[in-house]
């Protein structure tokens, strides 16, 4: 009866541990069998091959010693000769295992302690696996928990079936939590680490606010209204861009709710963070104008290649557009993904005047004309000597006060100036040792060759080593701020696509790649797009 009671007790313990840790009962029983096996090895010898089995229905435990059947015995602890094995089992063949039943054993204090450690370790590993599997698919969700403890400003949260952490920099400023407080946060990362799965929560993540709106606004949950982008200055101010798929539903009004009830629920959760709800527009200029609310915008100028926009505001709206410590323009930039330069109407006027004077002086010097002619050309929209030299002659002769002879003379002077500059660049290029072969790359000019020579590039092989970003420059965006890095040919107004084509042509010419390689890449790209 004592044995039966022990068996029953074993199963009850396994059942209780499985329920408490939310893991499979079979894992606990397997951990117990491993522990018994380890304890038996410490008694019978580590070199002995021992297997322990526990019946999950009855709790009956079997302890067996396994011996491998071999032709010639080399290890008497683990192997048995074929002749001896066939006395026990006539069908035994080399490679089989003979199981020898071992008597039940009493655990000593050390063996019992060792078995306990094995069980605890196995159960803990199973619990970690269960926790990781459960939460790895919940990234992007909001979870509720209770504050378990606060360590150096980091909040440890009990989620019921797991433990998570909100790091100090993921808490809204001026938030203080103490033991037992309820907390709601966004799961932004789940990682396997040496000490177990780590669940990272955030209350400052932009998507935390988006998920809160999804919970408060049924139209967002149902997909009628879509949140296109979110920008936050946690605890202070935020902007959220929304669009409605149903023209009869106002996306901003739906998010605000009756008497502001919906937005106030989100504001309350975010410790009073002010939220600007902005209608999203596919037109970049309209969207940016909306994003800069409450400031009024007089004019916008887009540079789509550089994803940069100039916004002109009335003088009295400048401080409102920029916001306190640049907050409004910074959030608008994060929301739209564009770099925004804000100018007053007076600043824009001064800059345009300065550019006009610079262009006028350029034409006066290059074309050897008086101030009036230089100003006329600048006011007609000509921006470079190349433009003057190679436009249709009729475009110049049609200017008031100019005739065909004047236009012809101006163009002749412009071409003469460009030839002189070209000769100077060519001399400089040769002095730098830049080879003629670089001219064969489509798009390369002599002025570019001078710049390349100054950067140490002299041959097609050298040029082939460039990446497109090395030529046109690149931008890095961090914390809402964009840092611009200049490339070797930034001053020449090349687009990234042009730069990529030039580098590709150089690599073809240098023999680094072939036309077949390009065709294969294009076919692969078409397949992926089709998929």
LUMRO-435858 format. One record per residue (C-alpha): x, y, z; residue number from 1. Coordinates in steps of 0.5 Angstrom, whole numbers. Each point is the difference from the previous one (the first is absolute). Example, Ala and Ser with C-alpha at 12.3 -4.5 7.8 and 13.67 -1.06 7.14 Angstrom:
<sites>
       x       y       z     n
      25      -9      16     1
       2       7      -2     2
</sites>
This chain:
<sites>
       x       y       z     n
       0       0       0     1
       6       5       2     2
       2      -1      -8     3
      -7       1      -2     4
       0       7       4     5
       7       2      -3     6
      -2      -1      -7     7
      -7       4       1     8
       4       5       4     9
       5       1      -6    10
      -6       1      -5    11
      -3       5       5    12
       6       4       0    13
       1       0      -7    14
      -7       2      -1    15
       1       6       5    16
       7       2      -3    17
      -3       0      -7    18
      -6       4       2    19
       4       5       4    20
       5       1      -6    21
      -5       0      -6    22
       4      -6      -3    23
      -2      -7      -3    24
       0      -5       6    25
       4      -5      -5    26
       6       5       1    27
       0       0       7    28
       0      -8       0    29
       5       0      -5    30
       4       5       5    31
      -1      -5       6    32
       2      -6      -4    33
       7       4      -2    34
       1       1       7    35
      -1      -7       2    36
       5      -2      -6    37
       5       5       3    38
       0      -2       7    39
       0      -8      -2    40
       6       2      -4    41
       4       3       6    42
      -2      -7       3    43
       2      -5      -5    44
       5       4      -3    45
       0       6      -5    46
       3      -5      -6    47
      -6      -4       1    48
      -6       1      -5    49
      -6       0       4    50
      -7       2      -2    51
      -6       2       4    52
      -7       0      -2    53
      -6       2       4    54
      -7      -2      -2    55
      -5       6      -1    56
      -6      -3       2    57
       2      -5       6    58
       6       4       2    59
       4      -7       0    60
       8       1      -1    61
       4      -4      -4    62
       8       0       1    63
       4      -4      -5    64
       7      -1      -2    65
       1       0      -8    66
       6      -4      -3    67
       1       1      -7    68
       1      -7      -4    69
       7      -1      -4    70
       5      -5      -3    71
       6       2       4    72
      -1       3       7    73
       4       6       2    74
      -4       4       5    75
      -3      -5       5    76
      -4       5       3    77
      -4       2      -6    78
       1      -6      -5    79
      -2      -8       0    80
       3      -5      -4    81
      -5      -3      -5    82
       0      -7       3    83
      -1       2       7    84
      -6       5      -3    85
      -3      -6      -3    86
      -1      -4       6    87
      -5       6       2    88
      -3       1      -6    89
       1      -5      -6    90
      -1       5      -5    91
       5       5       2    92
       5       3      -6    93
       6       5       0    94
      -3       7       1    95
      -6      -2       5    96
       0       2       7    97
      -2      -5       6    98
      -4       3       6    99
       2      -3       6   100
      -5       2       6   101
       3       3       6   102
      -3       0       7   103
      -3       6       3   104
       5       5       3   105
      -1       4       6   106
       3       7      -1   107
       5       3       5   108
       0       7       2   109
       5       2      -5   110
      -4      -4      -6   111
      -6       3       2   112
       2       7       0   113
       4      -1      -7   114
      -7      -3      -2   115
      -4       6       2   116
       5       5      -4   117
      -1      -4      -6   118
      -7       1       1   119
       0       7       1   120
       4       1      -6   121
      -4      -4      -5   122
      -6       3       3   123
       3       7      -1   124
       2      -1      -7   125
      -7      -2      -2   126
      -3       6       4   127
       5       4      -4   128
      -2      -3      -7   129
      -7       1       2   130
       0       7       1   131
       4       1      -6   132
      -5      -3      -5   133
      -5       3       4   134
       2       7      -1   135
       4       0      -6   136
      -6       1      -4   137
      -3       5       4   138
       5       6      -2   139
      -4       6      -2   140
      -5      -2       5   141
      -2       4       6   142
       0      -4       7   143
      -2       1       7   144
       4      -1       6   145
       2       1       7   146
       6       4       3   147
       4      -6       3   148
       6       5       2   149
       4       6      -2   150
       8      -1      -1   151
       4       6      -2   152
      -6       3      -3   153
      -2      -6      -5   154
      -7      -3       2   155
      -1      -7       0   156
      -7      -2      -2   157
      -3      -7       2   158
      -5      -2      -6   159
      -3      -6       4   160
       4      -5      -5   161
       6       4       0   162
       5       5       2   163
       1       7      -4   164
       4       6       0   165
      -1       7      -1   166
       7       4      -1   167
       1       6       3   168
       0       4      -7   169
      -6      -4      -2   170
      -4       3       6   171
      -4       7      -1   172
       4       6       3   173
      -2       1       7   174
      -4      -7       1   175
       1      -3       6   176
      -2      -7       2   177
       0      -4       6   178
      -1      -7       2   179
      -7      -3      -1   180
      -2       6      -5   181
      -4      -2      -7   182
       4       1      -6   183
      -2       0      -7   184
       6       0      -6   185
       2      -2      -7   186
       4      -6      -1   187
       5       2      -5   188
       5      -6       1   189
       1      -7       2   190
       7      -3       0   191
       3      -7       3   192
       6       2       4   193
       4      -4       5   194
      -4       1       6   195
      -6      -2      -4   196
      -5       4      -4   197
       0       8       1   198
      -7       3      -2   199
       1       8      -1   200
      -5       5       1   201
      -1       7      -2   202
      -5       6       2   203
       4       5      -5   204
       0      -4      -6   205
      -4       3      -6   206
      -4      -6      -1   207
      -2       0       7   208
      -5       6      -1   209
      -2      -3      -7   210
      -2      -6       4   211
      -4       4       5   212
      -4       3      -5   213
      -1      -6      -4   214
      -3      -2       7   215
      -4       6       1   216
      -3       1      -7   217
      -4      -5      -3   218
       1       2      -7   219
       7      -1       0   220
      -1      -7       3   221
      -4      -1      -6   222
       5       2      -5   223
      -5       6      -2   224
       5       5       2   225
       8      -1       0   226
       5       3       4   227
       6       1      -5   228
       5       3       4   229
       1       2       7   230
       6       5       3   231
       0       1       8   232
       4       4       5   233
      -2      -4       6   234
      -3       3       5   235
      -1       7      -3   236
      -3       0      -7   237
      -1      -5      -6   238
      -3       0      -7   239
      -4      -6      -4   240
      -2       0      -7   241
      -6      -3      -2   242
      -4      -2      -6   243
      -7      -2      -1   244
      -2      -6      -5   245
      -7       3       0   246
      -1       7      -3   247
      -7       0       5   248
       5       0       6   249
       4       5       3   250
       7      -3       2   251
       1       6       5   252
      -7       0       3   253
       0      -7       1   254
       7       0       4   255
      -2       6       4   256
      -7      -3       2   257
      -6       3       3   258
       2       6       4   259
       7      -3      -1   260
      -1      -6       4   261
       4      -5      -4   262
       6       5      -1   263
       0       1       8   264
       0      -7       2   265
       7      -1      -4   266
       2       7       3   267
      -1      -3       7   268
       3      -6      -1   269
       6       4      -3   270
       1       5       6   271
      -3       6      -3   272
       4      -1      -7   273
      -3       5      -5   274
      -2      -3      -6   275
      -1       3      -7   276
      -5      -4      -5   277
       2       2      -7   278
      -3      -3      -6   279
       5      -3      -5   280
       0       1      -7   281
       4      -3      -6   282
       2       7      -2   283
       7       1       4   284
      -1       8       0   285
      -7      -1       3   286
       2      -5       5   287
       5       4       2   288
      -4       7       1   289
      -5      -4       4   290
       6      -3       4   291
       2       7       2   292
      -6       2       3   293
      -2       4       4   294
       5       5      -4   295
      -3       3      -7   296
       5      -2      -6   297
       0       5      -6   298
       4      -4      -5   299
       4      -6       0   300
       6      -2      -5   301
       1      -8      -1   302
       6      -3      -2   303
      -2      -8      -1   304
       7      -3      -1   305
       3       3       6   306
      -7      -1       4   307
       1       7       3   308
      -5       5       0   309
       0       8       1   310
      -6       3       4   311
      -1       7      -1   312
      -4       3       6   313
      -2       7       2   314
       4       4       4   315
      -4       0       6   316
      -1      -8      -1   317
       7      -2       1   318
       0      -2       7   319
      -6      -3       0   320
       2      -5      -6   321
       7      -1       3   322
      -3      -1       7   323
       3       0       7   324
       7      -3      -1   325
      -2      -2      -7   326
      -5      -5       2   327
      -5       2      -5   328
       4      -1      -6   329
       4      -6       3   330
      -6      -4       1   331
      -3       2      -7   332
       7      -2      -3   333
      -1      -7       3   334
      -7       0      -2   335
       1       1      -7   336
       7      -3      -1   337
       2       7      -3   338
       5       4       2   339
      -3       7       1   340
       3       7      -1   341
      -4       6       3   342
       1       7      -3   343
      -4       6       1   344
      -2       4      -6   345
       5       5       2   346
       6      -5       0   347
      -2      -3      -6   348
      -1       7      -4   349
       7       1       2   350
       3      -7      -2   351
      -3       1      -7   352
       3       7       0   353
       6      -3       1   354
       0      -6      -5   355
      -2       5      -5   356
       6       5       1   357
       4      -6       0   358
      -3      -3      -7   359
       1       7      -3   360
       7       1       2   361
       1      -7      -3   362
      -2       2      -6   363
       3       7       0   364
       7      -3       1   365
      -1      -7      -4   366
      -3       4      -6   367
       3       7       0   368
      -6       3       0   369
      -3       6       4   370
      -4       0       7   371
      -6       1      -4   372
       0      -6      -5   373
       3      -4       6   374
      -6       2       4   375
      -5      -1      -6   376
       3      -7      -1   377
      -1      -2       8   378
      -7       3       0   379
      -2      -4      -6   380
       1      -7       4   381
       7      -2      -3   382
       4      -3       6   383
       7      -2      -4   384
       4       2      -5   385
      -1      -7      -3   386
      -7       1      -1   387
       1       7      -3   388
       5      -4      -5   389
      -4      -5      -2   390
      -8       2       0   391
      -3       2      -7   392
       2       6      -2   393
      -7       3      -1   394
      -1      -1       8   395
       5       6       1   396
      -2       4      -6   397
      -7       0       2   398
       2       4       6   399
      -2       7       0   400
       6       4      -3   401
       4      -6      -3   402
       0      -1      -7   403
       3      -6      -4   404
       7       3       0   405
       0       1       7   406
      -2      -7       2   407
       5      -3      -5   408
       5       4       3   409
      -2      -1       7   410
       0      -8      -2   411
       7       1      -3   412
       3       3       6   413
      -3      -5       5   414
       3      -6      -5   415
       7       3       0   416
      -1       1       8   417
      -1      -7       1   418
       5      -2      -5   419
       5       4       4   420
      -2      -4       7   421
       0      -6      -4   422
       7       1      -2   423
       2       2       7   424
      -3      -6       3   425
       3      -5      -5   426
       7       3       2   427
      -2      -1       7   428
      -2      -7      -1   429
       6      -2      -4   430
       4       3       6   431
      -3      -4       5   432
       1      -7      -4   433
      -7      -1      -2   434
       0      -5      -6   435
      -4       2      -6   436
      -4      -7       0   437
      -4       3       6   438
      -4       4      -6   439
      -3      -6      -3   440
      -4      -1       6   441
      -7       3      -2   442
      -1       7       4   443
       7       1       2   444
       2       7      -1   445
       7       3       0   446
      -2       4       6   447
      -2      -6       4   448
       7      -3      -2   449
       3       5       3   450
      -4      -1       7   451
       2      -8      -1   452
       7       2      -1   453
       0       4       7   454
      -3      -6       3   455
       6      -5      -3   456
      -4      -3      -5   457
       3       0      -7   458
      -2      -7      -4   459
      -7      -3      -1   460
       3      -6       5   461
       0       6       5   462
      -7       2      -2   463
      -3      -6       0   464
       2      -1       8   465
      -5       6       2   466
      -7      -1       2   467
      -6       4      -2   468
       0       4       7   469
       8       1      -1   470
      -2       5      -6   471
      -6       3       2   472
       0       0       8   473
      -5      -3       5   474
      -4       2       5   475
      -1      -3       7   476
      -6       1       4   477
       0      -1       8   478
      -4       2       5   479
      -4       5      -5   480
       6       3      -2   481
       3      -1      -7   482
       8       1      -1   483
       2       1      -7   484
       7      -3      -3   485
       2       3      -6   486
       3      -5      -6   487
       6       1      -5   488
      -5       3      -5   489
      -6       3       4   490
       1       7      -3   491
      -1      -3      -7   492
      -8      -1       2   493
       1      -8      -2   494
      -6      -4       2   495
       1      -6       4   496
      -3      -4      -6   497
       5       3      -5   498
       6      -1       5   499
      -2      -8       0   500
       0       0      -8   501
       7       3       0   502
       3      -5       5   503
      -4      -5      -3   504
       3       2      -7   505
       7       0       3   506
       0      -7       3   507
      -2      -2      -7   508
       6       3      -3   509
       4      -2       5   510
      -2      -8      -1   511
      -3       0       7   512
      -6      -2      -2   513
      -3      -3      -7   514
      -7       2      -4   515
      -2      -7       2   516
       1       2       7   517
      -5       6      -1   518
      -5      -4      -4   519
       0      -5       6   520
      -1       5       5   521
      -6       3      -4   522
      -3      -6      -1   523
       0      -2       7   524
      -2       7       2   525
      -6      -1      -4   526
      -2      -7       3   527
       0       3       7   528
      -4       6      -2   529
      -5      -5      -4   530
       0      -4       7   531
</sites>
